[in-house]
Amino acid sequence: MSARELDQLYQNNYISVGNNASSYLFDTLDDSYGSLGTYTLKSAVIGTAYREVSGNVYLECDYIGFYIKDFYDFNNDRIDQPLGLWTENGILTRSDLPLVILGNNTIYKGKQLKKVSAIHNSDFLNYRTESGKGGDFVIFSDVLWLKIKGTHQLPWG
């Protein structure tokens, strides 16, 4: 099953990743954060549920699948979400932020003085309006399937 099928057809557990104040300030700008920002990590268990004569309900697990669901949207419902500190040579890491603030939108890094621009959702929205390009969409990762075996009593019956 694909992540899209799991998301539509099965009960999933999830956790938000990178969706708190400390992640905005201190997370490393790596490939994951740079491409996804905040996202939802979901899991779906495949198995058989059954009720014994006694009335107890059990889940006999076979597999658990993990996948990511992310919304690429540039809405500004609450705040103008930051999309990074950009220079003409690339995006700066968050550890560079204090240097940018002290340098009044410039930073000395690697023997170069770089002009820095803070890019936000509103910048993308303005670009989309002016160019007629770009849009919002949803992505799903591949599913990482792990074989698990076990029977668990469920807390209802």
C-alpha positions as CSV (number, residue, x, y, z in Angstrom):
1,M,0.0,0.0,0.0
2,S,1.1,3.5,-0.7
3,A,1.3,6.3,1.9
4,R,-1.7,7.9,0.2
5,E,-3.8,4.7,0.5
6,L,-2.8,4.3,4.2
7,D,-3.7,7.9,4.9
8,Q,-7.2,7.5,3.4
9,L,-8.1,4.0,4.5
10,Y,-6.5,3.3,7.9
11,Q,-6.5,4.8,11.3
12,N,-3.1,6.4,11.8
13,N,-1.0,7.7,14.6
14,Y,1.0,10.8,14.0
15,I,3.4,13.3,15.5
16,S,4.2,16.8,14.3
17,V,7.9,17.3,13.6
18,G,9.6,20.6,13.8
19,N,6.4,22.4,14.9
20,N,7.5,24.3,18.0
21,A,9.3,27.5,18.7
22,S,12.7,25.9,19.5
23,S,12.8,24.1,16.2
24,Y,12.3,27.4,14.3
25,L,15.2,28.9,16.1
26,F,17.7,26.1,16.7
27,D,17.1,23.2,14.2
28,T,20.0,22.7,11.8
29,L,19.1,23.7,8.2
30,D,19.7,20.4,6.6
31,D,18.2,18.6,3.6
32,S,15.2,17.4,5.7
33,Y,14.4,20.8,7.2
34,G,15.2,22.7,4.1
35,S,12.8,20.7,1.9
36,L,10.1,19.9,4.4
37,G,10.3,22.4,7.2
38,T,7.6,21.2,9.6
39,Y,5.8,18.0,8.7
40,T,3.8,15.1,10.1
41,L,5.3,11.6,10.7
42,K,2.5,9.0,10.5
43,S,2.3,5.3,11.2
44,A,-0.2,2.7,10.3
45,V,-0.4,-0.8,11.9
46,I,-1.5,-3.8,9.7
47,G,-2.9,-6.7,11.5
48,T,-6.0,-8.5,12.7
49,A,-8.3,-7.3,15.5
50,Y,-10.5,-9.8,17.3
51,R,-12.8,-10.1,20.3
52,E,-12.5,-13.2,22.6
53,V,-15.6,-14.8,24.1
54,S,-14.7,-13.0,27.4
55,G,-15.2,-9.7,25.6
56,N,-11.6,-8.6,25.6
57,V,-10.4,-7.1,22.3
58,Y,-6.9,-7.8,20.8
59,L,-4.8,-6.6,18.0
60,E,-2.5,-9.1,16.4
61,C,0.2,-7.0,14.6
62,D,2.0,-8.0,11.4
63,Y,3.5,-4.8,10.1
64,I,3.9,-1.1,10.9
65,G,4.4,1.4,8.2
66,F,6.0,4.9,8.7
67,Y,5.6,7.7,6.2
68,I,5.6,11.5,6.0
69,K,2.8,13.7,4.9
70,D,3.6,17.4,4.2
71,F,1.6,20.3,2.9
72,Y,3.5,22.7,0.7
73,D,1.3,25.7,1.1
74,F,2.2,29.3,1.5
75,N,-0.8,30.6,3.5
76,N,-0.4,33.3,6.0
77,D,-3.2,32.4,8.4
78,R,-1.4,33.4,11.6
79,I,2.1,34.5,10.9
80,D,4.2,35.2,7.9
81,Q,6.2,32.0,8.0
82,P,10.0,32.4,7.5
83,L,11.5,30.4,4.6
84,G,15.1,31.1,5.5
85,L,17.9,33.6,5.2
86,W,19.0,33.7,1.6
87,T,22.1,35.1,-0.1
88,E,22.9,34.9,-3.8
89,N,25.1,31.9,-3.0
90,G,22.5,29.9,-1.0
91,I,20.6,29.7,2.2
92,L,22.3,30.4,5.5
93,T,22.1,28.2,8.6
94,R,20.3,29.4,11.7
95,S,23.5,29.6,13.6
96,D,24.4,32.6,11.3
97,L,21.3,34.5,12.5
98,P,23.1,36.5,15.3
99,L,25.8,37.6,12.9
100,V,23.2,38.8,10.4
101,I,21.4,40.8,13.1
102,L,24.6,42.4,14.3
103,G,25.7,43.0,10.7
104,N,22.5,44.8,9.7
105,N,21.5,42.3,6.9
106,T,25.1,41.5,5.9
107,I,27.3,38.7,7.1
108,Y,31.0,38.1,6.9
109,K,31.4,34.4,6.2
110,G,34.2,32.5,4.5
111,K,36.2,35.7,3.7
112,Q,33.2,37.2,1.8
113,L,30.7,39.9,2.8
114,K,27.3,38.7,1.8
115,K,24.0,40.6,1.5
116,V,21.3,38.6,3.3
117,S,17.5,38.6,2.7
118,A,15.0,37.1,5.0
119,I,12.5,35.3,2.8
120,H,8.9,34.6,4.0
121,N,5.7,33.1,2.7
122,S,4.6,36.6,1.7
123,D,7.5,36.8,-0.7
124,F,6.4,33.5,-2.4
125,L,2.8,34.7,-2.5
126,N,3.9,38.0,-4.2
127,Y,6.0,36.1,-6.7
128,R,3.1,33.8,-7.5
129,T,0.8,36.7,-8.0
130,E,3.2,38.6,-10.2
131,S,4.4,35.6,-12.3
132,G,1.3,33.4,-12.3
133,K,3.6,30.5,-11.4
134,G,3.7,28.3,-8.3
135,G,1.0,26.6,-6.2
136,D,0.2,24.6,-3.1
137,F,0.3,20.8,-3.0
138,V,0.5,17.8,-0.6
139,I,3.3,15.3,-0.7
140,F,3.6,11.8,0.7
141,S,6.9,9.9,1.2
142,D,7.4,6.3,0.5
143,V,6.4,3.9,3.3
144,L,9.0,2.3,5.5
145,W,7.6,-1.1,6.4
146,L,8.8,-2.9,9.5
147,K,7.7,-6.4,10.2
148,I,6.5,-6.7,13.8
149,K,4.9,-9.6,15.6
150,G,2.9,-9.4,18.7
151,T,-0.6,-9.4,20.2
152,H,-1.8,-6.5,22.3
153,Q,-4.9,-6.2,24.3
154,L,-6.8,-3.1,23.5
155,P,-8.3,-0.9,26.3
156,W,-11.9,-1.3,25.2
157,G,-14.2,-4.3,25.0
